[in-house]
Amino acid sequence: MPSQDPLDVGLEQLLLTQGGDIYNQVENRLIRKALEFTKYNQVQAAHHLGITRNVLRHRMKQFGLL
């Protein structure tokens, strides 16, 4: 039996248990983790996420991080 990817397992669990806008919840947590990981260096965080710094800042504003 092949082992499941931990990310897939976690996402499936979220889909089963969480109501509402799961996409925004996941994006919010991912951005926060990327910022923590890079010691809040926005350029590095954006790079790790595969987005531009401007997109990151827009999302940060949406989530009340700026």
Distance bins in CASP14 RR format, pairs under 12 A and 6 or more apart:
PFRMAT RR
TARGET T0000
AUTHOR 0000-0000-0000
RMODE 2
METHOD distances of the structure
MODEL  1
2 8 0 0 0 0 0 1 0 0 0 0 0
3 9 0 0 0 0 1 0 0 0 0 0 0
4 10 0 0 0 0 1 0 0 0 0 0 0
4 11 0 0 0 0 0 1 0 0 0 0 0
4 12 0 0 0 0 1 0 0 0 0 0 0
4 13 0 0 0 0 0 1 0 0 0 0 0
5 11 0 0 0 0 1 0 0 0 0 0 0
5 12 0 0 0 0 0 1 0 0 0 0 0
6 12 0 0 0 0 0 1 0 0 0 0 0
6 13 0 0 0 0 0 1 0 0 0 0 0
7 13 0 0 0 0 0 1 0 0 0 0 0
7 14 0 0 0 0 0 1 0 0 0 0 0
7 26 0 0 0 0 0 1 0 0 0 0 0
7 30 0 0 0 0 0 1 0 0 0 0 0
8 14 0 0 0 0 0 1 0 0 0 0 0
8 15 0 0 0 0 0 1 0 0 0 0 0
9 15 0 0 0 0 0 1 0 0 0 0 0
9 16 0 0 0 0 0 1 0 0 0 0 0
10 16 0 0 0 0 1 0 0 0 0 0 0
10 17 0 0 0 0 1 0 0 0 0 0 0
10 18 0 0 0 0 0 1 0 0 0 0 0
10 22 0 0 0 0 0 1 0 0 0 0 0
10 26 0 0 0 0 1 0 0 0 0 0 0
10 29 0 0 0 0 0 1 0 0 0 0 0
11 17 0 0 0 0 0 1 0 0 0 0 0
11 18 0 0 0 0 0 1 0 0 0 0 0
11 22 0 0 0 0 1 0 0 0 0 0 0
11 23 0 0 0 0 0 1 0 0 0 0 0
11 25 0 0 0 0 0 1 0 0 0 0 0
11 26 1 0 0 1 0 0 0 0 0 0 0
11 29 0 0 0 0 0 1 0 0 0 0 0
11 30 0 0 0 0 0 1 0 0 0 0 0
12 18 0 0 0 0 0 1 0 0 0 0 0
12 22 0 0 0 0 0 1 0 0 0 0 0
13 22 0 0 0 0 0 1 0 0 0 0 0
13 26 0 0 0 0 0 1 0 0 0 0 0
14 20 0 0 0 0 0 1 0 0 0 0 0
14 21 0 0 0 0 0 1 0 0 0 0 0
14 22 1 0 1 0 0 0 0 0 0 0 0
14 23 0 0 0 0 0 1 0 0 0 0 0
14 24 0 0 0 0 0 1 0 0 0 0 0
14 25 1 0 0 1 0 0 0 0 0 0 0
14 26 1 0 0 1 0 0 0 0 0 0 0
14 29 0 0 0 0 0 1 0 0 0 0 0
15 22 1 0 0 1 0 0 0 0 0 0 0
15 23 0 0 0 0 0 1 0 0 0 0 0
15 25 0 0 0 0 0 1 0 0 0 0 0
15 26 0 0 0 0 0 1 0 0 0 0 0
16 22 0 0 0 0 0 1 0 0 0 0 0
17 25 0 0 0 0 0 1 0 0 0 0 0
18 24 0 0 0 0 0 1 0 0 0 0 0
18 25 1 0 0 1 0 0 0 0 0 0 0
18 26 0 0 0 0 1 0 0 0 0 0 0
18 29 0 0 0 0 0 1 0 0 0 0 0
19 25 0 0 0 0 1 0 0 0 0 0 0
20 26 0 0 0 0 0 1 0 0 0 0 0
21 27 0 0 0 0 1 0 0 0 0 0 0
21 28 0 0 0 0 1 0 0 0 0 0 0
21 62 0 0 0 0 0 1 0 0 0 0 0
21 63 0 0 0 0 0 1 0 0 0 0 0
22 28 0 0 0 0 0 1 0 0 0 0 0
22 29 0 0 0 0 0 1 0 0 0 0 0
23 29 0 0 0 0 0 1 0 0 0 0 0
23 30 0 0 0 0 0 1 0 0 0 0 0
23 59 0 0 0 0 0 1 0 0 0 0 0
24 30 0 0 0 0 0 1 0 0 0 0 0
24 31 0 0 0 0 0 1 0 0 0 0 0
24 59 0 0 0 0 1 0 0 0 0 0 0
24 62 0 0 0 0 1 0 0 0 0 0 0
24 63 1 0 0 1 0 0 0 0 0 0 0
24 64 0 0 0 0 0 1 0 0 0 0 0
25 31 0 0 0 0 0 1 0 0 0 0 0
25 32 0 0 0 0 0 1 0 0 0 0 0
25 63 0 0 0 0 0 1 0 0 0 0 0
26 32 0 0 0 0 0 1 0 0 0 0 0
26 33 0 0 0 0 0 1 0 0 0 0 0
26 63 0 0 0 0 0 1 0 0 0 0 0
27 33 0 0 0 0 0 1 0 0 0 0 0
27 34 0 0 0 0 0 1 0 0 0 0 0
27 49 0 0 0 0 1 0 0 0 0 0 0
27 51 0 0 0 0 0 1 0 0 0 0 0
27 55 0 0 0 0 0 1 0 0 0 0 0
27 56 0 0 0 0 0 1 0 0 0 0 0
27 58 0 0 0 0 0 1 0 0 0 0 0
27 59 1 0 0 1 0 0 0 0 0 0 0
27 60 0 0 0 0 0 1 0 0 0 0 0
27 62 0 0 0 0 1 0 0 0 0 0 0
27 63 1 0 0 1 0 0 0 0 0 0 0
27 65 0 0 0 0 0 1 0 0 0 0 0
28 34 0 0 0 0 0 1 0 0 0 0 0
28 35 0 0 0 0 0 1 0 0 0 0 0
28 59 0 0 0 0 1 0 0 0 0 0 0
28 60 0 0 0 0 1 0 0 0 0 0 0
28 62 0 0 0 0 1 0 0 0 0 0 0
28 63 1 0 1 0 0 0 0 0 0 0 0
28 64 0 0 0 0 1 0 0 0 0 0 0
28 65 0 0 0 0 1 0 0 0 0 0 0
29 35 0 0 0 0 0 1 0 0 0 0 0
29 36 0 0 0 0 0 1 0 0 0 0 0
29 59 0 0 0 0 0 1 0 0 0 0 0
29 63 0 0 0 0 1 0 0 0 0 0 0
29 65 0 0 0 0 0 1 0 0 0 0 0
30 36 0 0 0 0 0 1 0 0 0 0 0
30 37 0 0 0 0 0 1 0 0 0 0 0
30 45 0 0 0 0 1 0 0 0 0 0 0
30 46 0 0 0 0 0 1 0 0 0 0 0
30 48 0 0 0 0 1 0 0 0 0 0 0
30 49 1 0 0 1 0 0 0 0 0 0 0
30 50 0 0 0 0 0 1 0 0 0 0 0
30 51 0 0 0 0 0 1 0 0 0 0 0
30 56 0 0 0 0 0 1 0 0 0 0 0
30 59 0 0 0 0 1 0 0 0 0 0 0
30 60 0 0 0 0 0 1 0 0 0 0 0
30 63 0 0 0 0 0 1 0 0 0 0 0
31 37 0 0 0 0 0 1 0 0 0 0 0
31 38 0 0 0 0 0 1 0 0 0 0 0
31 40 0 0 0 0 0 1 0 0 0 0 0
31 42 0 0 0 0 0 1 0 0 0 0 0
31 45 1 0 0 1 0 0 0 0 0 0 0
31 46 0 0 0 0 1 0 0 0 0 0 0
31 48 0 0 0 0 0 1 0 0 0 0 0
31 49 1 0 0 1 0 0 0 0 0 0 0
31 50 0 0 0 0 0 1 0 0 0 0 0
31 51 0 0 0 0 1 0 0 0 0 0 0
31 55 0 0 0 0 0 1 0 0 0 0 0
31 56 1 0 0 1 0 0 0 0 0 0 0
31 57 0 0 0 0 0 1 0 0 0 0 0
31 58 0 0 0 0 0 1 0 0 0 0 0
31 59 1 0 1 0 0 0 0 0 0 0 0
31 60 1 0 0 1 0 0 0 0 0 0 0
31 61 0 0 0 0 0 1 0 0 0 0 0
31 62 0 0 0 0 1 0 0 0 0 0 0
31 63 1 0 0 1 0 0 0 0 0 0 0
31 64 0 0 0 0 0 1 0 0 0 0 0
31 65 1 0 0 1 0 0 0 0 0 0 0
31 66 0 0 0 0 0 1 0 0 0 0 0
32 38 0 0 0 0 0 1 0 0 0 0 0
32 40 0 0 0 0 0 1 0 0 0 0 0
32 45 0 0 0 0 1 0 0 0 0 0 0
32 49 0 0 0 0 0 1 0 0 0 0 0
32 56 0 0 0 0 0 1 0 0 0 0 0
32 59 0 0 0 0 0 1 0 0 0 0 0
32 60 0 0 0 0 1 0 0 0 0 0 0
32 63 1 0 0 1 0 0 0 0 0 0 0
32 64 0 0 0 0 0 1 0 0 0 0 0
32 65 1 0 0 1 0 0 0 0 0 0 0
33 40 0 0 0 0 0 1 0 0 0 0 0
33 45 0 0 0 0 1 0 0 0 0 0 0
33 48 0 0 0 0 1 0 0 0 0 0 0
33 49 0 0 0 0 1 0 0 0 0 0 0
34 40 0 0 0 0 1 0 0 0 0 0 0
34 41 0 0 0 0 1 0 0 0 0 0 0
34 42 0 0 0 0 1 0 0 0 0 0 0
34 43 0 0 0 0 0 1 0 0 0 0 0
34 44 0 0 0 0 1 0 0 0 0 0 0
34 45 1 0 1 0 0 0 0 0 0 0 0
34 46 1 0 0 1 0 0 0 0 0 0 0
34 47 0 0 0 0 1 0 0 0 0 0 0
34 48 1 0 1 0 0 0 0 0 0 0 0
34 49 1 0 1 0 0 0 0 0 0 0 0
34 50 0 0 0 0 1 0 0 0 0 0 0
34 51 0 0 0 0 1 0 0 0 0 0 0
34 53 0 0 0 0 0 1 0 0 0 0 0
34 56 0 0 0 0 1 0 0 0 0 0 0
34 59 0 0 0 0 0 1 0 0 0 0 0
34 60 0 0 0 0 0 1 0 0 0 0 0
34 65 0 0 0 0 0 1 0 0 0 0 0
35 41 0 0 0 0 1 0 0 0 0 0 0
35 42 1 0 0 1 0 0 0 0 0 0 0
35 43 0 0 0 0 0 1 0 0 0 0 0
35 44 0 0 0 0 1 0 0 0 0 0 0
35 45 1 0 1 0 0 0 0 0 0 0 0
35 46 0 0 0 0 1 0 0 0 0 0 0
35 48 0 0 0 0 1 0 0 0 0 0 0
35 49 0 0 0 0 1 0 0 0 0 0 0
35 53 0 0 0 0 0 1 0 0 0 0 0
35 56 0 0 0 0 1 0 0 0 0 0 0
35 57 0 0 0 0 0 1 0 0 0 0 0
35 59 0 0 0 0 0 1 0 0 0 0 0
35 60 1 0 0 1 0 0 0 0 0 0 0
35 63 0 0 0 0 0 1 0 0 0 0 0
35 65 1 0 0 1 0 0 0 0 0 0 0
35 66 0 0 0 0 0 1 0 0 0 0 0
36 44 0 0 0 0 0 1 0 0 0 0 0
36 45 0 0 0 0 1 0 0 0 0 0 0
36 48 0 0 0 0 0 1 0 0 0 0 0
36 65 0 0 0 0 0 1 0 0 0 0 0
37 44 0 0 0 0 1 0 0 0 0 0 0
37 45 1 0 0 1 0 0 0 0 0 0 0
37 47 0 0 0 0 0 1 0 0 0 0 0
37 48 1 0 0 1 0 0 0 0 0 0 0
37 49 0 0 0 0 0 1 0 0 0 0 0
38 44 1 1 0 0 0 0 0 0 0 0 0
38 45 1 0 1 0 0 0 0 0 0 0 0
38 46 0 0 0 0 1 0 0 0 0 0 0
38 47 0 0 0 0 1 0 0 0 0 0 0
38 48 1 0 0 1 0 0 0 0 0 0 0
38 49 0 0 0 0 1 0 0 0 0 0 0
38 53 0 0 0 0 0 1 0 0 0 0 0
38 56 0 0 0 0 0 1 0 0 0 0 0
39 45 0 0 0 0 1 0 0 0 0 0 0
40 46 0 0 0 0 0 1 0 0 0 0 0
40 56 0 0 0 0 0 1 0 0 0 0 0
40 60 0 0 0 0 0 1 0 0 0 0 0
40 65 0 0 0 0 1 0 0 0 0 0 0
40 66 0 0 0 0 0 1 0 0 0 0 0
41 47 0 0 0 0 1 0 0 0 0 0 0
41 48 0 0 0 0 1 0 0 0 0 0 0
41 53 0 0 0 0 1 0 0 0 0 0 0
41 56 0 0 0 0 0 1 0 0 0 0 0
42 48 0 0 0 0 0 1 0 0 0 0 0
42 49 0 0 0 0 0 1 0 0 0 0 0
42 51 0 0 0 0 0 1 0 0 0 0 0
42 52 0 0 0 0 0 1 0 0 0 0 0
42 53 1 0 1 0 0 0 0 0 0 0 0
42 54 0 0 0 0 1 0 0 0 0 0 0
42 55 0 0 0 0 0 1 0 0 0 0 0
42 56 1 0 1 0 0 0 0 0 0 0 0
42 57 1 0 0 1 0 0 0 0 0 0 0
42 58 0 0 0 0 0 1 0 0 0 0 0
42 59 0 0 0 0 0 1 0 0 0 0 0
42 60 1 0 0 1 0 0 0 0 0 0 0
42 65 0 0 0 0 0 1 0 0 0 0 0
42 66 0 0 0 0 1 0 0 0 0 0 0
43 49 0 0 0 0 0 1 0 0 0 0 0
43 50 0 0 0 0 0 1 0 0 0 0 0
43 51 0 0 0 0 0 1 0 0 0 0 0
43 52 0 0 0 0 1 0 0 0 0 0 0
43 53 1 0 1 0 0 0 0 0 0 0 0
43 54 0 0 0 0 0 1 0 0 0 0 0
43 56 0 0 0 0 1 0 0 0 0 0 0
43 57 0 0 0 0 0 1 0 0 0 0 0
44 50 0 0 0 0 0 1 0 0 0 0 0
44 51 0 0 0 0 0 1 0 0 0 0 0
44 53 0 0 0 0 1 0 0 0 0 0 0
44 56 0 0 0 0 0 1 0 0 0 0 0
45 51 0 0 0 0 1 0 0 0 0 0 0
45 52 0 0 0 0 0 1 0 0 0 0 0
45 53 0 0 0 0 1 0 0 0 0 0 0
45 55 0 0 0 0 0 1 0 0 0 0 0
45 56 1 0 0 1 0 0 0 0 0 0 0
45 57 0 0 0 0 0 1 0 0 0 0 0
45 59 0 0 0 0 0 1 0 0 0 0 0
45 60 0 0 0 0 1 0 0 0 0 0 0
45 65 0 0 0 0 0 1 0 0 0 0 0
46 52 1 0 1 0 0 0 0 0 0 0 0
46 53 1 0 1 0 0 0 0 0 0 0 0
46 54 0 0 0 0 1 0 0 0 0 0 0
46 55 1 0 0 1 0 0 0 0 0 0 0
46 56 1 0 1 0 0 0 0 0 0 0 0
46 57 0 0 0 0 1 0 0 0 0 0 0
46 58 0 0 0 0 0 1 0 0 0 0 0
46 59 0 0 0 0 1 0 0 0 0 0 0
46 60 0 0 0 0 0 1 0 0 0 0 0
47 53 0 0 0 0 1 0 0 0 0 0 0
47 55 0 0 0 0 0 1 0 0 0 0 0
47 56 0 0 0 0 1 0 0 0 0 0 0
48 56 0 0 0 0 1 0 0 0 0 0 0
49 55 0 0 0 0 1 0 0 0 0 0 0
49 56 1 0 0 1 0 0 0 0 0 0 0
49 59 0 0 0 0 1 0 0 0 0 0 0
49 60 0 0 0 0 0 1 0 0 0 0 0
50 56 0 0 0 0 1 0 0 0 0 0 0
50 59 0 0 0 0 0 1 0 0 0 0 0
51 57 0 0 0 0 1 0 0 0 0 0 0
51 58 0 0 0 0 1 0 0 0 0 0 0
51 59 1 0 0 1 0 0 0 0 0 0 0
51 60 0 0 0 0 0 1 0 0 0 0 0
52 58 0 0 0 0 1 0 0 0 0 0 0
52 59 0 0 0 0 0 1 0 0 0 0 0
53 59 0 0 0 0 0 1 0 0 0 0 0
53 60 0 0 0 0 0 1 0 0 0 0 0
53 66 0 0 0 0 0 1 0 0 0 0 0
54 60 0 0 0 0 0 1 0 0 0 0 0
54 61 0 0 0 0 0 1 0 0 0 0 0
55 61 0 0 0 0 0 1 0 0 0 0 0
55 62 0 0 0 0 0 1 0 0 0 0 0
56 62 0 0 0 0 0 1 0 0 0 0 0
56 63 0 0 0 0 0 1 0 0 0 0 0
56 65 0 0 0 0 1 0 0 0 0 0 0
56 66 0 0 0 0 1 0 0 0 0 0 0
57 63 0 0 0 0 0 1 0 0 0 0 0
57 64 0 0 0 0 0 1 0 0 0 0 0
57 65 0 0 0 0 1 0 0 0 0 0 0
57 66 1 0 0 1 0 0 0 0 0 0 0
58 64 0 0 0 0 0 1 0 0 0 0 0
58 65 0 0 0 0 0 1 0 0 0 0 0
58 66 0 0 0 0 1 0 0 0 0 0 0
59 65 0 0 0 0 1 0 0 0 0 0 0
59 66 0 0 0 0 1 0 0 0 0 0 0
60 66 1 0 1 0 0 0 0 0 0 0 0
END
